[in-house]
Amino acid sequence: SVGVEFYDSLSDALAGVKVVAISDSPSVKAAMDSIAGVEVFHGWEDRSALLQADAGVTTAQFGIAETGTLVLVGNEEKHRRVSLVPPIHIALLSKENIVHTWGDALQRLRENPDKTISPVVSFITGPSRTADIELQLVLGVHGPRILRVVL
């Protein structure tokens, strides 16, 4: 495991979360409309509020089974700040959008009319981690400490 937590429902993934930044994905907005008891805002609009968010919710356009990697494509939604700044990143991933290998992922990225890859693609394999300082593993230095995926 790469340290990813999997959930069957968004409400379960949001346990303990009070303030949520969301991407501009219509499916994220629709999913959040059914959630009560949390403050929700568009994370790409307000940088100072984003620093106070408990979690960021985005979609993942697809996942790679081989490595447990999520793929977020920038021309599909405004996800960068929302997926990188809050301490918890929650990604909605449809089971039909799981590919087997990196090769499948690269092919999928080229499946558009002009056969080019979006200039903004995030590959996320588990929570942010580094062992740069005295080879001690530290989570959350360059991004979220917790990654939750709702299938």
C-alpha positions as CSV (number, residue, x, y, z in Angstrom):
1,S,0.0,0.0,0.0
2,V,1.1,3.6,-0.7
3,G,-0.7,5.0,2.3
4,V,-4.0,5.7,0.6
5,E,-7.3,5.4,2.5
6,F,-10.3,4.1,0.4
7,Y,-13.9,4.9,1.1
8,D,-17.3,3.9,-0.4
9,S,-18.9,7.2,0.4
10,L,-17.8,10.9,0.4
11,S,-19.5,11.4,3.8
12,D,-17.3,8.7,5.3
13,A,-14.2,10.2,3.7
14,L,-15.1,13.6,5.2
15,A,-15.3,12.3,8.8
16,G,-13.8,15.0,11.1
17,V,-13.6,17.6,8.4
18,K,-15.2,21.0,8.9
19,V,-13.9,23.2,6.1
20,V,-13.6,21.9,2.5
21,A,-12.1,23.4,-0.6
22,I,-13.5,22.0,-3.8
23,S,-12.4,22.0,-7.4
24,D,-14.6,23.3,-10.2
25,S,-15.7,19.7,-11.2
26,P,-19.5,19.5,-11.6
27,S,-19.4,16.0,-10.0
28,V,-17.6,17.3,-7.0
29,K,-20.1,20.1,-6.6
30,A,-23.0,17.6,-7.0
31,A,-21.5,15.2,-4.4
32,M,-20.9,18.0,-1.9
33,D,-24.5,19.3,-2.3
34,S,-25.6,16.2,-0.4
35,I,-23.2,16.7,2.5
36,A,-24.3,18.6,5.5
37,G,-22.3,20.1,8.4
38,V,-19.2,21.3,6.5
39,E,-18.3,24.7,5.1
40,V,-17.6,24.5,1.4
41,F,-15.9,27.0,-0.9
42,H,-14.2,27.0,-4.3
43,G,-10.5,26.4,-3.6
44,W,-9.1,28.0,-6.7
45,E,-10.7,31.4,-5.9
46,D,-9.5,32.2,-2.3
47,R,-5.9,31.4,-1.5
48,S,-6.1,32.6,2.1
49,A,-9.1,30.5,2.8
50,L,-7.4,27.5,1.2
51,L,-4.7,27.6,3.8
52,Q,-7.4,27.2,6.5
53,A,-9.2,24.3,4.8
54,D,-9.2,20.9,6.4
55,A,-9.5,19.0,3.1
56,G,-9.6,19.5,-0.6
57,V,-12.0,17.5,-2.8
58,T,-11.3,16.9,-6.5
59,T,-12.0,14.2,-9.0
60,A,-9.4,11.9,-10.5
61,Q,-9.8,11.5,-14.2
62,F,-8.4,8.0,-13.8
63,G,-6.3,5.8,-11.7
64,I,-3.4,3.4,-12.4
65,A,-3.9,0.0,-10.8
66,E,-0.2,-1.0,-11.3
67,T,1.1,1.7,-8.9
68,G,-2.0,3.0,-7.1
69,T,-1.5,6.3,-8.8
70,L,-4.3,8.9,-9.3
71,V,-4.2,11.0,-12.5
72,L,-5.7,14.5,-12.4
73,V,-5.9,16.3,-15.7
74,G,-5.8,20.1,-15.6
75,N,-7.9,20.8,-18.7
76,E,-10.7,18.7,-17.0
77,E,-10.9,20.8,-13.8
78,K,-9.1,23.4,-11.7
79,H,-7.6,21.0,-9.2
80,R,-4.0,22.0,-8.5
81,R,-4.3,24.1,-5.4
82,V,-7.2,22.1,-4.0
83,S,-5.2,18.8,-4.3
84,L,-1.9,20.2,-3.0
85,V,-2.6,22.7,-0.2
86,P,-5.0,21.3,2.4
87,P,-3.7,18.6,4.7
88,I,-6.2,16.0,3.4
89,H,-6.9,15.4,-0.3
90,I,-10.0,13.5,-1.1
91,A,-10.3,12.3,-4.7
92,L,-13.5,10.9,-6.3
93,L,-12.6,8.1,-8.7
94,S,-15.0,6.1,-10.8
95,K,-14.2,2.4,-10.9
96,E,-14.6,2.4,-14.7
97,N,-11.7,4.9,-14.9
98,I,-9.1,2.6,-13.5
99,V,-6.5,1.5,-16.1
100,H,-4.0,-1.3,-15.6
101,T,-0.6,0.2,-16.4
102,W,1.4,3.5,-16.9
103,G,1.3,2.8,-20.6
104,D,-2.5,2.6,-20.5
105,A,-2.5,5.9,-18.6
106,L,-0.3,7.7,-21.2
107,Q,-2.5,6.4,-24.0
108,R,-5.5,7.6,-22.2
109,L,-3.9,11.1,-21.8
110,R,-3.6,11.3,-25.6
111,E,-7.2,10.4,-26.2
112,N,-8.4,13.8,-27.3
113,P,-9.0,15.5,-30.7
114,D,-5.5,16.9,-31.1
115,K,-3.7,13.9,-29.5
116,T,-1.7,16.1,-27.1
117,I,-1.3,15.7,-23.4
118,S,-2.7,18.5,-21.2
119,P,0.0,20.8,-20.0
120,V,-1.1,20.3,-16.4
121,V,-1.3,16.7,-15.2
122,S,-0.8,15.6,-11.6
123,F,0.3,12.0,-10.9
124,I,-0.4,11.3,-7.2
125,T,0.8,8.1,-5.6
126,G,-0.1,8.3,-1.9
127,P,0.3,11.3,0.5
128,S,3.1,13.7,0.2
129,R,6.3,12.3,1.6
130,T,10.1,13.0,1.7
131,A,13.1,11.4,3.3
132,D,15.5,14.3,2.3
133,I,16.4,15.2,5.9
134,E,18.7,12.6,7.5
135,L,16.7,9.9,5.6
136,Q,13.8,10.3,8.0
137,L,10.4,9.8,6.4
138,V,8.2,12.8,6.8
139,L,4.7,13.1,5.5
140,G,3.0,16.3,4.3
141,V,6.1,18.4,3.6
142,H,5.2,19.1,0.0
143,G,1.5,18.5,0.0
144,P,-1.3,16.6,1.8
145,R,-0.4,14.2,4.7
146,I,-3.5,12.2,4.0
147,L,-4.9,10.9,0.7
148,R,-8.5,9.5,0.7
149,V,-10.0,8.0,-2.4
150,V,-13.8,7.6,-2.8
151,L,-14.6,4.8,-5.3
